[in-house]
Amino acid sequence: MAKAHERTIEFLVTLNAAADTILVTAVNYYRDDGSLAAATPYALKFTSGAAQTTPSDVLLGELMPPPTRVRFTFAAF
C-alpha cells in the first residue's frame, strides 16, 4: 500500500554530451508512491526550451501538498 505522505516532484532532463547541455523537458508531481509506481503523474505547467539562460519557475500553489522527495529522471540524446 502506498504511503500518502510520500509525495514526489520529478524533473525529466535530457543530457547532450556533445553540446555539454542539460535540458529540463518536463516537471511531474506524484501524490503518492502508488501513482509514482503506476507512472500516473500530475504534469505541472512548465515551458521547456532549447537553451535557457534565465530561471524558470514552477508554481505549486497552496492546494498541492509540498513534495517530500525530488527525483531527476535522465534521458540521453
C-alpha positions, 0 to 999 in steps of 0.5 A, spaced: 500 500 500 502 506 498 504 511 503 500 518 502 505 522 505 510 520 500 509 525 495 514 526 489 516 532 484 520 529 478 524 533 473 525 529 466 532 532 463 535 530 457 543 530 457 547 532 450 554 530 451 556 533 445 553 540 446 555 539 454 547 541 455 542 539 460 535 540 458 529 540 463 523 537 458 518 536 463 516 537 471 511 531 474 508 531 481 506 524 484 501 524 490 503 518 492 508 512 491 502 508 488 501 513 482 509 514 482 509 506 481 503 506 476 507 512 472 500 516 473 503 523 474 500 530 475 504 534 469 505 541 472 505 547 467 512 548 465 515 551 458 521 547 456 526 550 451 532 549 447 537 553 451 535 557 457 539 562 460 534 565 465 530 561 471 524 558 470 519 557 475 514 552 477 508 554 481 505 549 486 500 553 489 497 552 496 492 546 494 498 541 492 501 538 498 509 540 498 513 534 495 517 530 500 522 527 495 525 530 488 527 525 483 531 527 476 529 522 471 535 522 465 534 521 458 540 521 453 540 524 446 
